[in-house]
């Protein structure tokens, strides 16, 4: 047997004795360092480290690694501890298992660096953090010269904001056309019963606040408020170095349409027996697969973890993803991170400063937000204009069915089925083929597949009102364009009405 390895194994057994029976994380979570499986909940994050993965000729690293990570657990986030653990396991999994391993040496690290592909070079930086601490603690298993070598070597980090800077069609922000297409696809899928209410609500909140999934996993019903006709969401802040993820909040105003949808969702939760201090996205109501339960005294009892919510959200949304020209009309990938990138990008396009973008995205400094303002408005304009032209033929804004009048409507005579715009007329513009919704009437109706516009209805008056609103915000194109889909839909309804009337006139003239 290798003499160095024998010594390491002996020292490791010594270390196992000296590991304390209990320790506490930065957030005050108690755990047992001597155990071979570390598992705990840290706010919306669930940590699971299985040291039994270190076996055979790597077993000598098990106890030193516990010592090193115990130090990180006391002063860093649980997600950082997990990333360091993964860094070492990736390092070991990439080497030839048949090759003997006595210590982690300069040759081993250099060989690992050479094996990494260009987009993986950042992994060396994460491994370096762990190995520097390892050597500083004088733990066995890592050659001290290795730490010195890593300090002198330039270690490329993960390319910050690459997906945003390059407008990556799979990982970066949505284009303006994609944003609109996705918004409409979600509304349509929810209306058809193809998307659950919770996923529709989460989509709207991702668009409205740009938060991380872990922040939405931390939300409670009480974090939503409605007052004086306005709607507000108090979003828990992540990465603030506070006691836990619900120690500080940032207030976001919600649009009336989104606010009413959240209100409807909370009513459903309340009817099902969920009190105000319950999670907004309860694991038992949202999860399609099991997750380890928290104890009842945990402030996050009943909450999903951020990772679990990410997976179940993507599983719910990807089947209804609209096509995008940027991927040859393949469905657009819908990872939650893309909503955050889109939120930051849209802020930059609206002229927000780095300070404002950092504040809205919850960054503690400005290092991460520069990528949002580096793309020039001209590039953005060109990309969005091109995407808009390519996507325009894919679907009409009006998706409903024109009917003669109320007698031909699906829900004729049903309470609330009539759609009226009292701002322009007391006469109905159409009927709802469903059972109503919380969206703004009739603007949202014209783009809804359940809408049944009547042939002889004041559609022109609705159109003129929408155009007046648009012209009133001519100085801010982003706000002015909010109802552009509704305007196009009304135009299409007007065109269909005109075509039907013209056809009838021609038939009458021919019969005369």
N, C-alpha and C positions, 0 to 999 in steps of 0.2 A: 504493500500500500504506500502511496505517496506520503513522505514524511510531513510535508507542509500541510497536506490535507488532514492528516492525523492530528496535528497540533490544532488546526482550526476546529476540528470536531470536538476536541477536548475543551477548548476555550468556549465554543458555542454551548456546550453542556453547562459550563460554569456560568455563562451569561443567562441561561434559562433559569438558573437558581436565583440570580440577582434581579431578574425582572420582577417588578412589584405585582402583587395579586390584583390590585385595581389601580386604575388611573382615570383621569378625566380629560375630555377634549376641550378645545378652546371654548366651545359652547356649553360646557358643563355636563356633557354626556359621560356617564361612567361606563368603563369597559374593562375587560380582563386581558392584559397584555400577554399573559402566559399561554392563553388559548391559541390553538392553531387556526381558528376562524374568528375574525373580528367582524362584528355586524352591529350596526346601530343606525338609527334615524337621526339626521341632523337637519331639522327644518324640513324642507321639501326634498332633501337628498337622502338616499339610502345607501350607506356604505356596506360593502361586503368584500372582505379580503380573505382568501383561502390560502394560508401559508403551506398547506399540504401539496400545493403545486410544486413546491421545492422539495424534490425527492431524488433518490439516487445520488449522482455525483454533485448535485446542487443543494443537497440537504444542509450542508455546512453554512449556507447563506441565510437559512431560515431565522435563527435567533438574532444574529446581528441586524437583519432587516427589521425585525420587530422593534429592536432598540432604537434604530434610526427613525422609523415611522412613528414610534411613540412620542418622540421629541416633536416631530412635525404636527402630530395630532393635538399636542398641547398649545401650539402657537399658530396653526394654520387651519384653513377650512378643510372639511372632510373630503371635498372634491379634489383638493390639492393632494391630500394623502393618497387618494385613489389613483390619481394621475402618476404619482411617483412609483407606486406599486406596479402599475401597468408599464411604466418605463423599463423597469428591471425585467419584468416577464417578457416584454418584447425583445429586449437585448438577448436574453437567454434562448428564446424560441427561434431566433434568427441564425444562431450558430450551429455548427455541426455537432449533433448530440454524441457522436462517436468520439469526438476529440476530447482528450482529458482536460479537466478544469480544476486547478488547484486554487487559483486566486483570479480576481478581475484585474488584469494587467494592462499596461499601455498597448501591448500587441493586440489584446482582445478588443479594447475600445477602438483602436485604429482600424482593425478589421471590420468591426461593426459599422463604423462611419463609412467605410468604403462600400459596404453592402446596401446602405440606405439609398433609395432613389431620390432624385432631386426634391420632390414634394414631401419627402419624409425627413429631410435633414434636421428639421426642428426637434426631432426626437432626441438628438444628442444633447440639446440644451436641457431638456427635462431630466435626462439621465445624469447629467453633470450636477444638477442641484442635489440629487440624492447622494451621489458619490462624494461630493465635497463635504457634506454633513457626516457621512459614514467615516471618512478619514479623520475629520476634526474630532470625532468622538472616540478615536483610536479603536475602532471595532475591527475584528479580524475579517478577512475575506476580500479586501481590496488593497492592492499595492499602493502605499502612500505616494509613490512617484506618479501614479495614474492621475491623482488629483492635480498634481503640479502640471502635468502634461495638458490636462483639460483646461486649466486656468490660462495657459499660454496659447492655447489653440483657439482660433476664431470659430465660434459655434453659431451657425445661422439659426435664427429663430423662425417661428412660423410666420409666413408672409402675412403681415397685418392688412386686412381689408382687401385681399386679392380679388375675392368674389365681387366686392362692391366696385373696386376700381375698374375691373374688366367687364362689368355688367354680365357676369357669367349667367348663361341662360338656365343652368341647372341649380346653382347655389346662390347666385346673386339676387339683387332686388328685381321685383317684377317691373316690366315696362308699363307705361300708362295704359296701353291697350290690354295687356295681360291683367293688370289690376282691375280694370272695368269688367273684363270677361269673367274673371274669377268671382268678383262680387255678385254678378248676375247669376252665375252657375250655382253658387251657394244658396241664394234666395230661391231659385227654381227647384233645386234638389230638396230643400226644406219643405217647400210648398207641396211637392209630390210625395213627401214622406220617405224620401231616399236618404235624408240626412237628419240625424237626431237633433233636437233643440239645443242640447248642451254644446254640440259641435258647431252649430250655427252661431250661438252666442260667443263661443271662444274665438271663432273666425273674426267676428265683428270687433271684439276687444283687442285682438292682435293687430288689426288694422288701425284701431283708434289710439292705442297706447304704445305699441312697439316694444312691449316688455318681453322678458325671457319666459320660457314655459314654466320655469320654477317659480316665478312670481305669480303666475296665474294659478299654479298648484297651491300657493299659499293663501289665496283669496278666501275670505269668508263672506257669507251673505250680508253681514253688517257693513261690509266695505262699500256697498252700493247705496247711493242716496239720491232721493228725488225731492226737490224743493223749488217752489215758485215756477213750476213748469220746466225746470232744468234738471239734468241728470249728471251725476258725478260718480266717478269710481276712484277710490283711494287704493292705489296699487302698492302692495308691499315692495320694499326695495331690497335688491340683492347686492352682494359684494360691498357692503357698507362697513364691515368689521364690527357691526353691532352684536348684541347678545344672540339674536336669532333673526330670521327673515321677516318677522312681523314687528320689528322694533321701530322701524321708520316707514313712512308712506309718502307717496307723491300723488297729488290730486290731478285727475284728468277729467275734462268736460267731455261728455258724450253727446252725440247728435240725438235729436228727439227720436229718430227711427231706431237707433241702436238702444237708446235708453228704454224705450217702450218694450223692445224685444227682451232685454235683460229683466225688466219688471215682470213680463209675462212668464219668463223662466223661473224667477224667484217665487212667483205665485204657485207654480207647479210644485216646486220644492216644498214650500210651506204647507200646501195641501197634503203632501206626502209625509208630513210630520217633521220636517227639518227645521229646527229653531234658528234664530238669527246668528248664533255663534257657530253654526255648522259651515263646513267648506262649501264654496260656491260650486265646486266641481267634485262632489263626493265620490270616493273610490267605488263604493257599492253601486252607484248609479251610472258611473262613467266607464269603469273598467270592464273589458271583455275577457280578461284573464286575471287570475288571482295574484295578489301581492301580499307580502308579509304584513300582518296587522301591527299597528302601534298599540301601546298601552293607553288605557282610558285617561290617564293623567297627562298625556302628551298634548301640548297646545295644538299639535297638528293631527290629532286623532281623527280618523276618517278622511284625511287628505290623501290624494294621489302623490306619488313622488313626481318630480319634474320629468325624469326620464320616462316613467310609465305614461304620463299624460302626453308626452311627445309621441310615443309609439301609437297609442290608441287614437290620437287626433289624426296622425298621418294615415292610419288604416281607414279611418272614417272618411277622410277628405279626398285621398288620391283616386278612388274610383269615379269621382265626378269632376276630376280636373279637366278644364277645357284645353283644347289644342293650342299650340303656339307656333308661329312661323319660324321662330328662332331655333326650334328643334324639328324642323321639317314637318310641322303639324302633328307632332307627337304630343301627348298630354304633358302639361308642365308639372315638374316635381314640386311638391307642396310641403317642404320641411318648414316647421315654425320659424326657424332662424331667418328665412327669406322675408317674412312679414316684418321682422325687426329691421332688416337691411332696407326694406322699402320705406318704412316709416322714417328712418334717418335720411334717406335719399330725398324723399319728398320735402322734408324740412329744409334741406340744403337748397333744393330747387326753388323753394319759396323765399329764399334769401335769409334764412335763419343763421345766426352767427355760430361759431364753434361752441361758445359758452352755452347758448340756448340748446343746441343739439345734445351736448354732453348732459345738460340738466334733464332734458326730456327722456334721454336714453338711460339715465341713472349711472353715468360714468363719474368717477371721482376726480378725473383729470381730463385733459384735452388730447392725450396721446392717441386715443383710439378713434377720434371723430374726424381727423383730418381727411380721411379717405372720402368722406361724404361731400366735401366741398372741392375736391380736386378735379372732378369731371366738369368741364365747362358747360354752361347752359346751351351752347350751340350743339355740342355732342349729344346732350340729352334730347334736344329738340329734334335733331336728325334721326336719332334712334326711334323715338316715340312716333314721329311722323311716318317713318317707314313701316313700323309695326302696325300702326293704325290702318294704313292703306292695305296691308296684307291681310289683316284680320277682319276688315269690314265686310267682305263677302261671306264670311262664315255664318252669320246669323243676322236676322232682322231684329230691330229693337222691340217691335210689337210681336208678341208671341201668342196672343189670345185668339178669339174667334168672333168675327163680326156677326151680329144678329139683327133681325128686323126691329125688335123692341122687347119689352118685358115678357110678352106672351111666349116668345121663343127662347127665353133665358132658362138656364138649367135650374136655378133656384127661384123661379118666379113666385112672387107672393111671400117669400121667406123674409122674416124680420132681419133688416140690416143688409139685405142683398143689393139694394139700390146704391149706386155710387153717384154722389152729388158733390159738385164743387160750388158751394154757396158763395164763394168769392166772385163768381162770374154769373151764376144763374141758379134758379131754384129747380130747374129741370135736370133730371138725371142724365149722366153721360153714358151709363151702362150698368151692368150687373156683375156681381161676383159669383162665379160658378162654384166657389168653395164655401167656407163658413166664416169668411172674414179673417182679418189679421191685424197686427198692430202697426203696419206700415202706413206711411203718410198717403192719404187719399186726396185726389185721384192720381197724383203724380206717379206713385209707385205702381198703381194699377195698370197704367198703360204698358208697362214693361213686364207685367205678370201674365203667365200662361192661363191663369184662371179668369182673366178679365174678358167680359163679353160686351164690347161697346155697341151702343144702339146706332142704327143707321141714321135716324133723324135726331141727332143730339148736338148740343153746343160745343163740339170739339174745337171749332175755330176760336172760341172765347178762351178755352183752356190754353190753347197754343199761344194766343196773344199775351195772356197773363205770364206764362213761362218765359216768353221772349222779353217782356218788360223787366222781369226779375233778372234775367241774364244781362240785359243792357245796363241795369242799375249797378252791376258789379264789373263793368267793362274794364276797370282799372286793375282787376285781379283775375287773371284768366283762370286760375285754379278754382276759385270760388264760383266764377261765372259758369264754368263747365259742369258744375255739380249735377244739374238737371238736363244735360245734353242728351242722355239716353231717353229720358221722358219726352223731350222735344222731338227727337227723331221718331219715337213711337207714335206720338200724336200726329205727326206729319204722315206717317204710314197709314194710320187709321183714316185720316182725312182723305188720303189718296184712294184707299179701298172704298170708302163711301162714295166718292166722286165717280169711281169706275162702275160701281153697281148702279148708281143713278143714271149714268150715261148709257149703260147697257139697256136699262129699262126704257129710256127715252127712244133709243134706236129701235127697240122691239115694237114700241107703240107706233112709231112713224111707219115702220114697215107693214104693220097690220092695218094701218089706216089706208 
